Amino acid sequence: MSSGRWARAWLDSIAALYPESQARLSRGSTWVGDGRVTDIELSPGQISAQIWNTDAVRTTLHVRRLTEPQQAHLVEVVVEQTATIAALLGGELPYALDSLILPTAGDLSVDCECSSGTALCTHAAALVHAVASLVDADPYTLLSLRGSSRSEITTNVQRIHHKRLGLTTVDASHLPRGADPGTSAAAAYRREPQPLERSASLAAQPGRLRPLASAPPADTGIAVNDLSSLVADAAQRAWAMLAEGTTSGLELSTGSDVVRRAANGDVESIAGRTGIDANELAAAAAAWRAGGEPGFRALRDRWQPPHDALTPGIDALTDLEPDTIVKTRENTVTVGAIQLRLDEQGYWWRFEHDPQLGWLLAAPGSPIAAEALSTTNPNGAPAPNGAPNPNGAPNPMRATAAELLDNAAPDSGALELPESDQQEFKS
């Protein structure tokens, strides 16, 4: 439950705007405590999230942004008192600004996919309490909602305060410091896009991340390793889009993106930080390395095809093991420790059984069942019967489960996976 002064003030202001919705506001608090609010997106003037009940519903709170005169008045209120200047420069949001920041009549509106017909549905009430939790952690969330920011207000307060003291200030360059300033983010964003044929040649591999000149401010909650990991991941995806024609990955669900990160990261660490069972994540990551997102879906998804659709798989496994009984269940065909799975796109995927991790994807999929049994994986998945891979990479199917969990480079990216998304890993 939110306990900070600004969080309580936010909740009180919403309660005053919607006096008929007290019961829904109470239920909204319970929903937040139950973890039903996920995928929060905050931008100036609005905040949205997925709210889970029977189904997921997208809900958005629109908050009227402060006008330029209102922002100027806010700065004037701060500079009138030495105490409020000190509080602001010390990282606090002065409570003297409450009447200027908190929403009043006409400042708030709700957009929800549900059909309750009420001014403030329970989904929106849950989002209100989620905002209170964010405000508890950082009261400047309220400024962001009103279309301003800590840095903008602080800069204007310092400018006016220095002017009153007779001090001269010089605006810092927008270019990064260092021997190679490169191009600022603002300048790069403003630059006109050029045709691809006039662009510089694509590098053979993604660029290496240069060490950050300084750590993020302590009060941001951002760790250098986390930020560096996310930047390196974005660079890798951008390069792959240009070099290999892949997608950005932004369309992936939270659960799928966790698997993508784990496929090239520290599975144990990511499992611990997301609450996913380490063995399940290791199997999912191995599937992603062998077959990408389709391979992960082949591990995860179950469906019931027409029985004759499994005949090619039955024939292929019968040829492989003539004296062994072939078992079928849903979309799987199994002989001993080898299994073929048919996905809904008509591709066959070969799995092999690991005593600790269960069924592991062994190679990319194929539309022909017999080929799926003989296909090797260029990314290090096993060749049949434990043979070495053509590229000399180790055979993870013949490694121990512990080695599979440890076989990738460390990944320190911050990951938090809602419990509802963990169902993606149940295979």
N, C-alpha and C positions, 0 to 999 in steps of 0.2 A: 504494500500500500504506500502511496506517495506521501512523504512527510515533510518535505522542504517547504519553506515559506512561499516561494514562487509557485510551486506545484499546487499547494493548497489554494493559493489565490486564483490560479487558472481554473481549478475545479469549481471554486465558488462563483466565478464569473459565468461559467457555463450553466451552473445550476440556476443562477439568476435569470439567464436568457431563456431557459427551458424549464420553468417551475413545474410543468405538468409531466415532466419526464424523470422524476426522481427515482422511481422504481427501475426504469431502464438504465439509469446511470449507476445504480447499485449493481445490477446484473452485469453491466459493462466492466466494472471493477473485477468481478469474479471471472469473467472471460479472459481478462488480461492475466490474472493469476493462474488460469488454466493453460496458458500458452496458446490461446486461439488467435492472437494477433501476430501476423508474420509479414515479411516482405515490405517493411515500412519504407516509404520514399518521401523524403522531405525536400521541398523546393520553396523559393520565396512565394508566399501567398497561398500555399496549400501543403497538405500532408495526406498521403493515401496509404492503404495497407490492405492485405488480404485478411478477412475476418472469417474464421472457421466456425460453423455450427453444424448443420447437416451437410451443407456444401460450402465451398469457399465463395465469398462475396467480396468484390472490390468496393471499398468505401473511401470517399475523399472528403476532407474538411477544407473548405475554402475560407481563408481569412483575408479580410481587406488589407491591402498593403498600405503602409504609411505614405502619405504624399510628401513631396519635398518640403513644404512648409511645416508639416508635422514633424519630420525628421529634424529640421532646423530648430524647432521649438524644443524637441527632446534634448538636443545638444545644449541649448541655452539653459535648460533646467539643471543639467549636470554641472555646467561651469559656474552656476550661481553659488554653489556651496563647495568649499574646500573638501569637506568630508565625502561628497559624492564624486568629486574628481579623484580623490585618493582611492575610493572603493572601485571605481571603474578601471583605473590604471593598475590596481592590484588584482584584477581579474574578476571582481564581483560585479553583479548587475544591481545597481542602486535601487532600493525598493521605492525611492521617491518617484520612480518612473512608472509605477503600477497603473495609474490612471491613463497613461499615454500608450501603454503597450497591451494591456489586457483587453480582450474584445468586449465591446458593448453592443447595444442594439444596432443591427444592420451590418455588423462587421463579420458575421459568421454565417456560412451556408453549408448545407450537406448535400452530397451527391452519392447515392448508394444504389447498388444493383438490386437490392431487395425491393419488395413491393408492399412494405408495411403501411405506407401512406402517412406516417407520422412525421412530425418536424424533426425529431431526433430519435431514430430507430436504435435498437440495441446494438447493432453493428457500429453505428456512429458513436454511441456511448462508450463502447469498448475502445474505439480509437481515441476518444477524449482522454480516457485513463492512460492509454499508451503514451499520448503526448505528455501527460503529467509525469510519467516515469522518465521520459527524455528530459523534461524540464528539471526534474530532481537531479539528474546527472549533470545537466548544463543549462542553467536558466537562460543563456543566450539563445536557446532554441526558440524562445518566444520572439526575439528580435528577428531571427531568420524567417519565422512565419509571417512577420509583419513586413518583410521585404527589405530588411536592413541586415547589418552584421556587426559583430564586435569590432572588427578592424576598421570598418567605415566610421562607426561612432567614435571610437578611440582616436582615430586620426583627426577628425573634425574637432573633438574636444581639445586635443593637444594643440592644434593650430590656433584655436581661439584663445586658449589659456596662454600660450606663448606670446601671442600678439598683445594681450593685455599686460604681460610682464615686460614687453619691449624687446623680446628675443626674436632673432631672425632664424627662420628654418628654411632648409633646402630640401625639396622633394628628392627622395632616393630614386636612382635609375630603375626602370622596370626591367633592365637586362640583368641576367644572373651574373654573379661575380666569378672571377677566375680567369685563367689564361685564355680559355676558349669560351667566350660568352654564348656562342651559338645564336639561336633565335628564341626570343621570349614566347611564352605560350600565347600571350595576347596578339603578338605580331603574326605568329603562325596561324592563329584562328582567323585573322582578318585577311590573310593572303588569298588571292584568287586561285582557285584550283587550276592546275595545268593539265593539258592532255597527256595521257600516259606516254605517248611517243616522245614527248619533250621532257619527261621526267628523268632523273638520274637513274643509272643502272641499279638493279636490285642487288644488294649484298648477298654473298653466298650463304650467310647465316645471320640471325638477328644480332643487333648490336649488343655489346656488353654494357651493363649498367655501371655508370660511374658513381663512386661513393658520394653520398649526399654531403653538401658543404656544412650543414648543421642539422642537428636533430630537430624534429617537430617540437613546438612548445609543450612543456610537460602537461599543461591543462587541457590539451586536445585529446588525450587518451590514445594517440597514434604512436606505435612503436616503429623504430627505424627498420627493423627486419621485416615487419609486416608490410610496410609501405614499399620496401625494395622488392619483396616477393611479388606484390601485385603489379608493380611497374614492369618487372621482368616478364611476368605472365602475359601482360597486355602487349608487350613488344613481340613476344613469341607468336601470339595469335595474329597480330597485324602482319608480321612477316609471312606467316603461313598462308594468309589470305591472298597475298600478292604472289608468292612463289608457287603455291600448290592449289590455289583456288578453293581453299576451305572456307567455311563460314566463320563468323566472328566468335561463335559460341555463346553469344548473348541471348540466343533463343532457348538455351538449355534451362531446365528446371534447376532449382537449388540443389536437389539431390544428385542430378546428373553432373552438375558442375563440380560438386565435391568429388565424385568419382574421377572426373577428368584431372583434377588437381592431384588426387591420390595416385593416379597412374604414373605420375612423374615426381612424386613427392614422398614424404615420410609417412607411410600408412599408419604406423602406431601413433604418431603425434596427431595426425588429422583425426583418427578414430577417437582418441582421448578428448579432443577439443570439440567434437561434434556429438559425442554420445553414441556413436555407431559401434556395433560389435566389430572388433579388429579383424576377426576372421572373415566376416561378411564383406567388410570393406576391401580386404586383401583379394578376395575372389572377384569382387566387382572391378577392382583396379586391374587385375590380370585380364579380365574380359575386355576392358577398354583398351589395354595395350595390344591385345590380339586383334580386336575388331572394331575399335572406336565405339561411338554411341550405339550403332546397330548391334555390336557384339554384347554390350552391356544389356541392351533390351532382350537379346536372345537368352542371356542368363536369367533375367528378371521375369520375363513375361510367360504366362501359361495360357493356353487356349486349346480348344477342341476342334481340330480339323476333321474333315471327312476321313473315314478310316482308310479309303483307298489312296488318299494323299500321302500316307506313310509308307506305301508299298516300295518306292525307290530306296528308302532308308532301310527297310527290312531286308530287301534284296542285297544291298551293299554290305550290311553287317553279317548276313548269312554267308556271303562269299568270303568275308574276312575270317569268320569263325564258323565253319560248316557244321561242327558237332555240338554247338552251344545253342541253347534256347534263346530266342529273341523275345524280349519283353517290350510291350508298348503301353504307354500311359499318356493321355492327352496328346501333346505335340512331341513326345519323346519316344525314341527307339533305343533300347539298351541291350548290350551284350557285355556281361562282366563289368569291367572298369571303363568301358568305352560307351559313349552315348551320342546319338545324333539328335539334334533338335531342329524342327521345322518352324521358321517364323512366318508371320502372316504375309510377308512379301514373297514367299516361295523360296527362301534361301535355307540351306542346311548348314548347321554349325556343329563341329565336333568338340565334345567335352570329354575330359578324362578325370577320373575320380581320385581325389587326394584324401588320405585318411583324416586330416584335420580340417581342411578348408571345404571339403565336399567337391561338387562338380566344378571344374575349372575349364574355361574356354581354351582350346589348344591351338586354334588357327582361325584365319578369316573364313567367312562364310562363302558358300558356293551354291549356285542354282542346281547343281548336280550332286546327288548324295555321295556317289562314289568318289568324286573329286574332293569333297569335303573331308573324306577320310585320309587323303594323301597330301592335302595342301599343307605347306609349311608357312610359317609366319616370319616375314623379314624383320619384324620388330622384336624378335627374341622369344616367341612362343615355340612350343616344342615341335620337333619333327616326330613322325610316328615311331612308336616303340622305343622312345628314349634316344634315338640317334641324334648326333650333333646337328645343329642348324647349319645351313649352307654358308651363312655369313660369320660363323664362328662364335655367335653369341651364346651365352649359357642357356641351358634348357630349363626354364623354371618349373616345368611339370615334374622334373626329376630332382628339383631342389626340395629341401625341407620346408615345412610351413613357416618356420621362423625365418629362413632365408628369404622367402617370398615377401614377408612383412618388412624386411630390412633392405630389399634389393634396389631401392631408388634413392636419389639424392635427397638431403633434408629439405623440408619445405616449411617455412615459418609463417606462411600467410594466415591471417586471422580468419577463422571459420567458425560459425555457429549455425547448427542445423536444427530447425524446429522439429519437434518430435513427429509431427505429421508427415514431414518429408522423409523420415527414416524408413518408412514403409517401402520406399523404392528399392531397398537393399535386401528385402525378403525374397529369397529364391527357393 
